[in-house]
Amino acid sequence: MAKSSAFMASHWFFALRGSITRPPTPDGDEGPQTEPSLREIINIKLIESGEKEKLMELLRQRLIECGWRDDMKSLCRAYARKKGRNNVTVDDLIHVITPKGRASVPDSVKAELLQRIKSFLMSASLW
């Protein structure tokens, strides 16, 4: 019994000791409250109104229509063949494909989305 008590005491001590170097958890009432940025406000309004989901669906449709999605699938398959199917992770694919994917989104798709966002901002009196 004494052995288990000593073990518990030493275990508790080391657990406590690790928390000494940890900074205290801030309280919700402390510190100045920063106001959300314009980007954050717009994002909140897009989410609350359901417009963000509509824009995401529009983007999916346009990327499929222009062949972008098929191009990205082909790039992923080619990368997996090159590296070996069992040697590729999702993180690897994301790291390699993301820059190519962003750069290859057609300007017409970007312009259409930008116009829809501007229209939303005008109707929501945020612009």
PLY file of the C-alpha trace (Angstrom):
ply
format ascii 1.0
element vertex 127
property float x
property float y
property float z
element edge 126
property int vertex1
property int vertex2
end_header
0.00 0.00 0.00
2.83 2.40 0.85
4.47 1.72 -2.49
1.36 2.68 -4.45
0.88 5.82 -2.33
4.46 6.85 -3.01
3.98 6.19 -6.71
0.77 8.24 -6.77
2.47 11.09 -4.91
5.46 11.14 -7.26
3.20 10.86 -10.31
1.09 13.75 -9.07
4.24 15.80 -8.41
5.58 15.30 -11.94
2.19 16.06 -13.46
2.03 19.26 -11.43
5.62 20.13 -12.23
4.88 20.08 -15.96
2.20 22.71 -15.51
4.59 25.17 -13.84
6.10 26.25 -17.15
2.74 26.46 -18.89
1.33 30.00 -19.15
-1.93 30.62 -17.35
-5.13 30.26 -19.30
-6.51 33.72 -20.03
-9.93 34.60 -18.67
-12.60 35.75 -21.06
-12.90 39.07 -19.22
-9.23 40.02 -19.41
-7.57 42.03 -22.15
-9.01 44.41 -24.71
-11.61 42.99 -27.05
-10.51 43.39 -30.65
-13.16 44.16 -33.20
-13.49 41.73 -36.09
-11.80 42.70 -39.33
-13.82 43.55 -42.43
-12.89 40.15 -43.87
-14.23 38.42 -40.75
-17.45 40.46 -40.83
-18.01 39.61 -44.50
-17.35 35.92 -43.84
-19.83 35.91 -40.95
-22.49 37.59 -43.09
-21.89 35.14 -45.94
-22.28 32.18 -43.59
-25.33 33.54 -41.75
-27.16 34.29 -44.98
-26.33 30.94 -46.59
-24.64 32.76 -49.45
-21.26 31.15 -48.75
-22.66 27.68 -49.40
-24.27 28.94 -52.63
-20.97 30.42 -53.76
-19.14 27.20 -52.94
-21.65 25.20 -54.98
-21.32 27.65 -57.89
-17.54 27.29 -57.72
-17.80 23.47 -57.74
-20.09 23.56 -60.78
-17.91 25.99 -62.73
-14.71 24.05 -62.00
-16.34 20.83 -63.20
-17.73 22.53 -66.33
-14.37 23.97 -67.38
-12.50 20.69 -66.82
-10.42 21.95 -63.91
-11.53 19.12 -61.63
-10.57 16.48 -64.19
-7.19 18.17 -64.66
-6.55 18.03 -60.90
-7.55 14.35 -60.80
-5.09 13.64 -63.60
-2.31 15.48 -61.77
-3.02 13.49 -58.61
-3.02 10.19 -60.48
0.22 11.04 -62.28
1.89 12.01 -58.99
0.71 8.79 -57.34
2.05 6.71 -60.25
5.39 8.53 -60.12
5.87 8.13 -56.35
4.23 4.73 -56.02
0.68 4.33 -54.89
1.60 3.18 -51.37
4.09 6.01 -50.86
1.69 8.92 -51.30
-0.37 10.56 -48.56
-3.19 13.05 -48.86
-0.90 15.67 -47.32
1.66 15.01 -50.07
-0.99 15.51 -52.73
-2.25 18.70 -51.13
1.26 20.10 -50.86
2.09 19.35 -54.50
-1.25 20.01 -56.20
-2.56 23.09 -54.34
-0.24 25.67 -55.97
-0.97 24.24 -59.43
-4.69 24.12 -58.73
-4.91 27.71 -57.51
-2.90 28.99 -60.45
-5.05 27.15 -62.97
-8.51 28.36 -61.92
-9.83 30.18 -65.00
-10.07 33.96 -64.78
-13.70 33.80 -65.91
-14.59 31.68 -62.85
-12.77 34.08 -60.53
-14.51 37.07 -62.13
-17.95 35.47 -61.81
-17.41 34.70 -58.13
-16.07 38.18 -57.47
-19.13 39.71 -59.11
-21.46 37.55 -57.01
-19.63 38.55 -53.83
-19.83 42.23 -54.78
-23.56 41.91 -55.45
-24.04 40.26 -52.07
-22.09 43.02 -50.33
-24.15 45.69 -52.06
-27.42 44.04 -51.10
-26.24 43.54 -47.52
-25.10 47.19 -47.32
-21.55 46.16 -46.44
-19.84 47.78 -49.41
0 1
1 2
2 3
3 4
4 5
5 6
6 7
7 8
8 9
9 10
10 11
11 12
12 13
13 14
14 15
15 16
16 17
17 18
18 19
19 20
20 21
21 22
22 23
23 24
24 25
25 26
26 27
27 28
28 29
29 30
30 31
31 32
32 33
33 34
34 35
35 36
36 37
37 38
38 39
39 40
40 41
41 42
42 43
43 44
44 45
45 46
46 47
47 48
48 49
49 50
50 51
51 52
52 53
53 54
54 55
55 56
56 57
57 58
58 59
59 60
60 61
61 62
62 63
63 64
64 65
65 66
66 67
67 68
68 69
69 70
70 71
71 72
72 73
73 74
74 75
75 76
76 77
77 78
78 79
79 80
80 81
81 82
82 83
83 84
84 85
85 86
86 87
87 88
88 89
89 90
90 91
91 92
92 93
93 94
94 95
95 96
96 97
97 98
98 99
99 100
100 101
101 102
102 103
103 104
104 105
105 106
106 107
107 108
108 109
109 110
110 111
111 112
112 113
113 114
114 115
115 116
116 117
117 118
118 119
119 120
120 121
121 122
122 123
123 124
124 125
125 126
